Each structure stands twice: as C-alpha cells, then as structure tokens.
Amino acid sequence: MRTRPASAARARAVGLLAGAVDRLARTGSSSPPEPETVRRILVVKPCCLGDLLMATPALRGLDARFSGAEIDVLTGAWSAPALRGNPHVSQVLPYPAKVTPRSVLALARDLRGRHYDLGVGLDRSPLVNALLWLSGIPFRVGIDNQGRGVGLTRRVVPQPGRHETELFLDVVLLSGAPSTGPVPEYAVDAALGVSVEPLLPDGDGPLVVIHPGGAVNPGATMPSKRWPAESFATLASRMVRELGARLVLVGAASDRDAVARVESAMTETVTTLSDRLDLPHLAVAIARADVYVGNDSGVSHLAAAVGTPTVTIFGPTSPRRYRPLGPSARVCAPPATWALAEDVDLRRGPGLDPDVEITRVTPDEVFEAVRESLAAATVGERG
C-alpha cells in the first residue's frame, strides 16, 4: 500500500504524541482483575456496523468471564443497531457524532462518574485508548497500533493478516476472558416476521437476498468496494433461470442508486425492498433467506451473524482480515487480496492495483458459490 506523504507525516506526528502521552498515562494494575471484583465493564468501539458485529464474540467472551458484571458498549449511532437485543450487553452509550477535545473531555467526565472497573478498547485509535484512561478506569486493555496504546495497562499489537475478530478476542483475553468462538451473533426479533413475511416473494424456489450496495460509513464512501451492478444483474438473472430463485434486492437510502441499476439491468422478475427495512426488519428478511449475496459491508456481517449461508464479494480489501465468519460463510475475492499484509488506501480510487480490484470477481464464480451454499444447506437439512 502506498501512503500519501501528508498522511504519513500526520501518522508519524500522531504516533509521537501518543507515545509521549502513553509514558505519562501508563498507570493502574497490570494484573487481570478477578471476576468477583468487576461490577461494570466499558467496551469502546466507535464504528461501524460490520466492525461491531465482528466484536460480538469478544462481548460474549467478556460475559462468560464476568457473568456478574454489567457490560456497557460505547458506539456511534450508525453502528448501535448491531447490538439490539444482544444478551451480553447491558447498555449502549452514544459515542460523539463529532469528536472534538471538548466532546471527548465531557464524555470522559460522564464515564468517570459511572465507576467502571474494566475498560476495553476495540479500536486502533489512540483516542479510544486515551478515553479509557481519562475515564479513571483502573484496568484497561486495548490495541497498541504503531505505538498508539495510550494509557493501556495491557495491550495487543495487531499482526498483519490476522482477522479483526481474532484481534478483538486477543484483547479481551488480556482481561482473562476466554474465547467462545469467532462466530458473530445478532438477536433476530422473531415477532417482526409478521410484518416482513408479506413483503417476500411467494414460490418454491430458494429465497436469495441480494445487497448490491454498502461501503458507506460516516464520513466515507468507498465505491471501489462495490461489485458492478451489471455483474449483480447477470448473477441474479442466472439464479432465476437455473435455480428457480426468488430474488429480493435490499439496501439503505444510500444504496438506492446501486439497487436501481441492478434492477434495470435484469431480465427477470425481482422484489425490491430498498430503503424499506430498518436493520431489525432487514435481519428478519435475511434470516428467512436460503442464501445471501453482498459486497464487503456491514450487511454481509449481519447475514453471517443471523446464520444465513452467506456469499460475500471482496476487493480491494483483505478477506483474510475482514471476511464474515461462520460455518456457512463463503467468499469470492481476487486471489491477490488474500495476500494483502496491510490496508489498501481506498482514497486512491483508479490508482488501485488492478490485481485486487473487485471487478476481477466474475458472475460465474459467485454463481458457483451460491450453488455450493444451497447444496450444503440441503445436505445439512438431510443430516
């Protein structure tokens, strides 16, 4: 990955400042607390939907270790719905929409008054780590990325190519929390099925939910993570012709254009629910599906979390690090992406290495992954 000179200089400056503050702030116990001494835990993961879902195994591990404690999660409004109904979370607290020195200090004052015994930072940001320290939490674990583990009492240095969920599990292991497996979880509200079921197409063929959008987060739009609409349309039409599939296109308001372009390029009938389902209702629709297909996005992680067979299309980012996890999760990605040792600078746009571009994934490749997913599900039902 090539780094812009200004970005590199900024990163060095942040690293130097973080290191200096860390030397002053590294206080508190370095020994993991005993479960009976921990009554309140704060987990900080500001963004985003997929990242927070990848962190749910870490929350599960914390709950297993500290079963008598309340676990609060500090996250942004964009990602907070990922924890709706999560049995391991006591409370979801709002992370500032606009981060300023004043908002961070005000937040730290509020958190200090809540008297947390254990702080867990699941983000590479030095600000997240510093917030745990400023909040007066005696035992603080987190990620030390390039010397940015400000004020942490115990820390993990991320290793290239390691999945984010594994990294998060490494962090909570520092507190004594065991790994309960890497599969994410989301609590589907079955009661919502009454309003979702009538929206889904009738028939006997497999129900396939397709999410052609994504790659939009607060402050960032990354079109290079979206598979071409024409490719989705080719795949979808073939699934109808050869598999008898019933198709549903889904997406948020930010996905309207992507969904519309797929729909207009198709030669077969499709049900479009774009911008009609909030996250809880979307989870129900995906849970009803026989297979889900989508880009590297939070919705693909949601599909894996509800247990639906999932085919995720990657490029130019690393599937080794960001792919949805689970026994029924498959990935279609350019071979070169599996060898990526670090993040790709998505701001470069057309300057990306052609070997990692998502356009290298073909509709035939994804179709075979869908067919394999459906066959495996059928075998599982018989077994």
N, C-alpha and C positions, 0 to 999 in steps of 0.2 A: 504493500500500500504506500503510495506517495502521500506525503503530508505537506500541506501548504505552508510556506515559510512563516506567515503570520500566525497560523495555528500552532506550528511547532514552537515558536517563540512564546506564545501565550501559555502553552502546556508546560514549558520549562519554568516560566515565571510562577505559575500556579504550584508546580511541584516544589520549587524552592521555598515559597511562602508556606505551603502545607508542612514541609519538613521542619521549618523553624517553629511553627506553632505546635507541631506534634511534640517536639522536645520539651516544650513548656507544659503541655497539657497531659502528658502521659502519666496519669495518676490513677489510683484506685487499685483494687485487688486484681491480681493476675491469676488467681485460682478460681476455677468454676464454682459457682455457688451451689449449695446443697438444695435439693428441691423444696424442702420444708421452709427454707428461708426466703423463697421467692414468691411474692404475692402478686406482683404486677410486672408485666413484660411489655416493652415498647419495641415494635418492629417498624423500621422506616424503609419504604420502597416507593419513591415518588411517582414513578411512571414505568411502564404503561400497561395496557390490558394484558398483552401476552406475557410480559415480564412478571406481572403479579401472579398470573396463573402458573408460571414456571416456579414461582416461590411458594406455592401452596404445599408441596411436600416438606419444605422447611418448617412451615407453620404446623404441619401435622407432627413433625418430629419434636418441636418445642412443646406441644400439648401432651405428647407421650411422656416427656421427661418431667414437665412441670404441670401435672394434671390439676393441681390445686390453684394454679395461678390464672389471673385474667391476662389475656393476650390482646393488646390493642395494636392496630396497624395504622400507621400514618401514611396516607397516599393521596394522590390527586383525584379530583372529581372525575376525570376521564377514565381512570382505572378502577375506582372504588366499586363499581357494579360487579367486578370479578369476585368479590368476597360476599356477595349477597347470600345469606343463609349458610355461610361457611361455619361448620360446627366447632372449629378451633379458634374462632375469633370472637372476642367479647365486644369490641367496639372498633369502628372505623373512624379515624380522625382526619380532618381535612388538611392536606399539605397546601401551602400558599400557592395560589394561581400565579402570582407574580412574586418572584423571590428577590427581596431587597434586604440590606442589612437590618433595616427597621423591622420587617416582617419576620425575619429569622430570630431576632432577639426577642420579639414579642412572643413568638411561638415557644422559644426556649423557656421563657418565664412561665408560660402556661404549663408546659410539660414538667418543669421543676416542681410545680405545686401538686402534681399528680403522684409524686414519690415512687417512681419506677425503681425496681431492684435490678433489672436486667435490660440492657439496650442492645438491639440487633440491627445493624446496618446492612441492607442487601442491595447496595448500590456502590459504584466506583467513585462517586462524587466525594471529595474531601468535605464538602458542606454537610452531607449527611452524617459523616463521622463526627465532625465538629459539633453538630447539633446534639448528638448523644452526650458529649462531654459538657456542653453548655447547659444541658438539662439536668445536670447533677446526678446522673445515673452511675452508681458505683462500679458496675461490671459491664463492659462494653465490648462487643465483638463485631467485626466487620471486615471489609475488603480493603487491603492496602495495595492500591494500584499505582505503580510508579511513585511510591513514597508518599501517598496521599491518605494514609490511615490515621488521620489527625485525632489524637486523644484516645485511640483504642487501647484497651488493656490487653486484648488478644486479637490477632489479625491473621488473615489468609491472603497470600499473594496469588493472584489468578494465574493459571498456567495456560499457555496457548492451546487452542483446540479443545479445551475442556467445556462440556456443556454447562450452560448457566445454572440449570437446576443442581448439577453436581457441585458447582461453586457455592451455591446457597446452602446446600447440605453441609459442605465443609465449614461454613461459617457457624452454623448452629451446633455443629459437633464440638466447637470450642467451648460451648456452654455445657457440654455433657449430653446434649440431645442426640438420640440415636437416629439413624436413617430408617425410615419406614417405607423406603422405596421411592423411585423418582417419578411415578405416575402422578400427574396433576389431578386436581379434583374441583368440581363445581357442583353446587347443590341445586339440581333441577327442581323447580316448583311444579309438581305434577298437577296441581289444581289449575294451572294456566292452560293445560291441554284443552279444556273446554272451549277456549277462545281461539286456540291455534289450529286445532284439528280441522274445522270447516274451511280453513284457508288452503289446505294442502290438496293436491290433485288426487282424484279417485283413480282406482285401477289396481291391477295385479302385479305390474312390473315393479322393479326396485325403485325406491324413492331416493333421488340423488339431489342433495342441496349443493349449490354452487355459489361461491363467493368470489367474484372476479375483481373486487376492489381491495381495500385495505391500504397499508403503507402510509397512513395519515395519522400523525400524532401531534400533540400540542407543539406548535412552532416548527413542524417539519412535515413536508410532503415528499415522498420518495417514489416517483413513478417508475424508476428502474426496477422496483420490486414487484411490479405488476406484469403478469403474463399477458401477451397481446389479446385483445378482445376477439380477434379473428381465430386465434388458436382455441380459446374457450368455446366459440361458436362451432368450430369444426368438431371438437370433442363432444360437445353436447348433442349435436345432431347425430353423430355416430352412436352415442349411447342410446338414443331413442330408437334408431333403426335396428341396431344389432342386439340390444339388451332389453328393449321394450321399456326403457326407463321413464319414470315420471320425474320431470325436472322442475326444480324451484330455484330461482335466482334471488339471492338476498344481498343486502348491503345497507349501509347507513346513508345519511344525506350526502356525505362526502363521496359516496360510491355511485351516485345516480348516473353520471356520465358513463362510467365503466359498464354498469348493468345495461344501460340503454344501448350501448354499442354492441354488446353481446347479443341482446335480444334482436336488434335489427339485422344482424349478420346471420341469424339462424334460419334454417329451412324447416324446422319442426316446431311444434307447439311447446310452450314453456309457461309456467306460472311465475309471475314476477311479484315479489314481496319487498322490493327495495324501499327502504325508509318507512316500512310499516310495522316493524317489530323492534321493540327495545331489547336490551340484552337478555333479560329473563325469558321473554317470549321467543327470542331467537334460539336460546338454549333448548327450549322445548321442541322447536321445529327441527333442530339438528339432531336431538336425541331420538326423534321419530324416524330419521333417515336411515337407509341401509348403507349409505356411504356419503361422505362429504368430500368436496374438492375445492381447494382455495389456494391463494398465494401465502407467502410467509407473512402472516399477520396474526393479530390477537384472536381473531375469529377461528383460525385454524387451531390455535391452542385451546380455545373453548370447545371445539369439536372433540379433540382428544380428551379433554377433561370430563366430558359427559359420556365418554366411552364409545362414541360412534367411529366405525372404521374411517380413517382419515387419509387422504392423499394430498400432500402439500407440495406446491411447486416453488422451488427455490431458485435464487440467483438475484443479485450477485453476492449475497451474504452467505455466511457459513452454515450449512445444515448441521455440521458436527456440533456447533455451539448453540444454535437456535431452533433446531427442529422440534416439533411437538413430540412428546414421549408417550409411550403406551404400547401395549401388545398389538393394537390394531392400527398403528400409525405407519404410513409409508411416505417416502419422499422421492420426488423426481427433481433432479438437480444436475447442472453441468458437472462433469467429473472433476473439473479444476476447483470447484467450490469446496470439495471435501478436504482439499489440501491447504486451504487458507489458514494461515497461522495468526492473523490479526484481522481487525475490522476493515472492511472496504469503505473508502471515503465516498459515500453516495452523492456528495455535492458535486463530484466531478462529471456526473451525467454521461455525455457522449464519450468522455475520455476514459471510461471504464475498460478494463482488459476484456476483449471480446470473448475470451475463453470462459469467463464467469457470468456472462450476460444471460438473463433468464430466457431469452429468445432461442437459446440452444436446446431447450427442452421442447420436444415435439409432441403434437397431439397423440400420435401413435404410442409414445412412451407412457403418457398419462392414462390413455385408454387401457393399456395392459395392466397398469397398477390398479385401476378401478375394477377391472375384471378379476384380478387376483384377490382383491379385497372382498368382493362379493362371493367368490368361490370359498375363501377361507371362512367367511361368516356362515355359509351354508354347511360346511364341514363341522364347524363348531356347534351349530344347532343340532346336527345329527348325533355328534358325540355326546 
